[in-house]
Amino acid sequence: LARKQGKKLGIVTTADVFDATPAANAIHTQDRGAGTGIVDQYLDDSARTGLTVLMGGGRKWFLPASVPGSQRSDRNDYAFSSTDAHTAEIVKRWGATAGKLDKERDLIADFKSAGFAYAPDKTSLDAINPLQTDKLLGLFAYSNMNVALDKIDGRRGKKSGVKGSVVDDFGFPDQPMLEEMTAKALEVLAHHKNGFFLMVEGASIDKQAHNMDTERWILDTIEFDNAIRVGKSFAEKRGD
């Protein structure tokens, strides 16, 4: 769609953005654990994939290795080799960026330099004017975002234990709901005359079901349904 029709790409997830589902829409790798290499490709190959909106968790991969909280490392990075037949083909045929081992890269700064508006929390996301923004990066947690139940409890001031709410405990109390991310992504992508493809993932339905945490996976299913409603409403208004 990007190469043949000039369409833009948007990726929105409640997971860490290096996770399998978001990454599979924009990244070439056989290693789903290569967090540093995956997030580097998001930007370095964005001219080829059309990536215009990227939102979710995973800020730890975007911070230089010397910054507290960063998980950037040469061990989870990679560079395509010109002497290896398989990776050389990826660079040659696709025109992908070869990449390099650069654990001290400030990837948020590089996204900003490439014209992306950056939102670290819901407040800053709300403040972004879609009429003045055509590229958007949102990173709302170090790893996976908080689940819907905990975000809702945080907004309602509901406390859990002596330390406060779950979102307070993890240090990211101002995270957007999935439907709020979806709405902003659609507003930004709607500028593009050739259209777009937007992938929206409610990632923690699965993750909380693995934990057998019924209350949390049910609330995340409702959050996902709200995001579907936003998408359907957009499509109905567009009519195209």
C-alpha positions in Angstrom: 0.0 0.0 0.0 2.8 2.4 0.8 4.9 1.5 -2.2 2.2 1.2 -4.8 -0.5 3.5 -3.6 1.3 6.1 -1.5 -0.7 5.3 1.6 0.5 6.2 5.1 0.8 3.7 8.0 -0.4 4.1 11.5 0.3 1.7 14.4 -1.5 2.0 17.8 -1.2 -0.6 20.5 -1.6 -0.9 24.3 1.6 -3.1 24.3 5.2 -2.1 24.0 5.6 -1.0 20.4 8.4 -3.5 19.8 5.8 -6.4 20.3 5.1 -8.8 17.5 1.8 -7.4 16.2 2.8 -3.8 15.8 6.3 -4.6 14.6 5.1 -7.0 12.0 3.4 -4.1 10.2 6.6 -2.1 9.6 9.7 -4.1 10.4 11.9 -6.7 8.7 13.4 -9.1 11.3 13.5 -12.7 12.2 14.1 -11.8 15.9 11.0 -10.6 17.8 13.1 -9.9 20.8 15.4 -7.4 19.2 13.9 -4.4 20.8 16.6 -1.8 19.9 16.8 -2.9 16.3 13.0 -3.0 15.9 12.3 0.5 17.1 15.3 1.9 15.1 13.7 0.4 11.9 10.4 2.2 12.7 12.1 5.5 12.0 14.9 4.5 9.6 12.5 2.8 7.1 9.5 5.1 7.6 10.0 6.6 4.2 9.5 3.1 2.7 6.7 1.9 5.0 4.8 5.2 5.2 4.9 5.1 9.0 3.3 8.3 10.2 1.7 7.5 13.5 3.2 5.2 16.2 1.7 5.0 19.7 1.9 2.6 22.6 4.3 1.7 25.3 8.0 0.9 25.0 9.8 4.1 25.8 12.7 2.1 27.3 13.9 1.2 23.7 14.0 4.9 22.6 16.2 6.2 25.4 20.0 6.2 25.2 21.5 3.3 27.1 23.1 5.6 29.7 19.7 7.1 30.7 18.0 5.3 33.6 15.1 3.1 32.5 16.7 2.4 29.0 16.9 -1.1 27.7 18.9 -0.2 24.5 21.8 -2.6 24.1 24.0 -4.0 21.4 22.7 -7.5 22.4 19.1 -6.6 21.3 20.2 -4.5 18.3 21.4 -5.6 14.9 22.8 -4.3 11.6 22.2 -6.0 8.3 25.5 -7.3 7.0 26.6 -6.7 3.4 28.5 -10.0 3.5 25.5 -12.2 4.7 23.4 -13.4 1.7 20.1 -13.2 3.5 20.4 -9.8 5.1 22.2 -8.3 2.1 19.1 -9.3 0.1 16.8 -7.3 2.5 18.9 -4.2 2.0 19.2 -4.7 -1.8 15.7 -5.7 -2.7 13.7 -3.7 -0.2 16.1 -0.8 0.1 16.0 -1.1 3.9 18.4 0.8 6.0 21.3 -1.4 7.0 21.3 -0.1 10.6 24.1 -0.1 13.1 24.8 -1.0 16.7 24.1 2.3 18.4 22.9 1.8 22.0 23.4 5.5 22.9 21.1 6.7 20.1 18.4 9.2 21.3 15.6 7.8 19.2 12.9 10.2 20.5 15.1 13.1 19.5 15.6 11.6 16.1 11.8 11.1 15.6 11.4 14.8 16.5 14.1 15.8 14.0 12.2 13.8 11.4 9.1 15.9 12.0 7.2 13.8 14.5 5.2 15.5 17.3 5.9 13.6 20.5 3.5 12.9 23.3 4.7 11.2 26.5 1.3 11.3 28.3 -2.4 11.9 27.7 -2.2 15.6 28.5 0.4 16.2 25.8 -1.5 14.0 23.4 -4.7 16.0 23.9 -2.8 19.2 23.3 -1.5 18.2 19.9 -3.5 20.0 17.1 -4.1 17.5 14.3 -4.5 20.3 11.9 -0.9 21.3 12.5 0.5 17.7 12.8 1.0 15.1 10.1 3.4 12.8 12.1 2.9 11.6 15.6 4.9 9.5 18.2 3.3 8.6 21.5 5.2 6.6 24.2 3.1 6.3 27.3 5.1 3.8 29.4 8.5 2.1 29.6 7.0 -1.2 28.5 3.4 -2.3 28.1 0.8 0.3 28.9 -1.4 -0.1 32.0 -4.6 -2.0 31.4 -8.0 -0.3 31.1 -9.1 -1.1 34.6 -6.0 0.5 36.2 -6.2 3.6 33.9 -9.9 4.0 34.9 -9.2 3.5 38.6 -6.4 6.1 38.3 -8.7 8.7 36.7 -11.3 8.1 39.4 -8.8 8.5 42.2 -9.3 4.9 43.4 -6.4 3.8 45.5 -5.0 0.3 45.9 -2.8 -0.1 49.0 -0.7 2.4 50.8 1.3 3.5 47.8 -1.7 4.6 45.7 -3.1 3.4 42.4 -1.4 1.0 40.1 -0.6 3.7 37.6 0.9 5.9 40.3 3.0 3.0 41.5 4.5 2.5 38.0 5.1 6.2 37.6 2.9 6.8 34.5 -0.5 8.0 35.9 -1.6 9.9 32.8 -2.0 7.3 30.1 -4.6 7.5 27.3 -7.3 4.9 26.7 -7.1 3.0 23.5 -10.1 4.8 21.9 -8.4 8.1 22.7 -5.2 7.1 20.9 -7.3 5.8 18.0 -9.2 9.0 17.7 -6.0 11.1 17.6 -4.4 8.7 15.1 -7.3 9.0 12.7 -7.3 12.8 13.0 -3.6 12.9 12.0 -3.8 10.3 9.3 -6.9 11.9 7.7 -4.7 14.6 6.2 -3.1 12.3 3.7 -4.7 12.5 0.3 -3.8 9.0 -0.7 -5.4 7.4 2.4 -3.9 5.2 5.0 -3.8 1.9 6.8 -4.2 2.0 10.6 -3.6 -1.0 12.8 -5.1 -0.8 16.3 -4.4 -3.5 18.8 -6.0 -4.2 22.2 -2.9 -6.1 23.3 -3.7 -6.9 26.9 -6.9 -8.8 26.4 -4.5 -11.7 25.7 -1.9 -10.8 28.3 -4.5 -10.6 31.1 -6.2 -13.8 30.0 -2.8 -15.6 30.4 -2.9 -14.3 34.0 -6.5 -15.5 34.4 -7.3 -11.9 35.5 -10.9 -11.9 34.3 -11.8 -8.4 35.5 -8.9 -6.9 33.6 -9.3 -8.8 30.4 -13.0 -8.0 30.3 -12.3 -4.2 30.8 -9.7 -4.4 28.1 -12.2 -6.0 25.7 -14.6 -3.2 26.4 -11.8 -0.7 25.8 -11.1 -2.4 22.4 -14.8 -2.3 21.6 -14.8 1.5 22.2 -11.8 1.8 19.8 -13.8 -0.1 17.2 -16.7 2.3 17.7 -14.3 5.3 17.0 -13.1 3.6 13.8 -16.6 2.8 12.6 -17.8 6.3 13.3 -14.8 7.8 11.3 -15.5 5.5 8.4 -19.2 6.3 8.3 -18.5 10.1 8.3 -16.0 9.7 5.5 -18.2 7.5 3.3 -15.2 6.5 1.1 
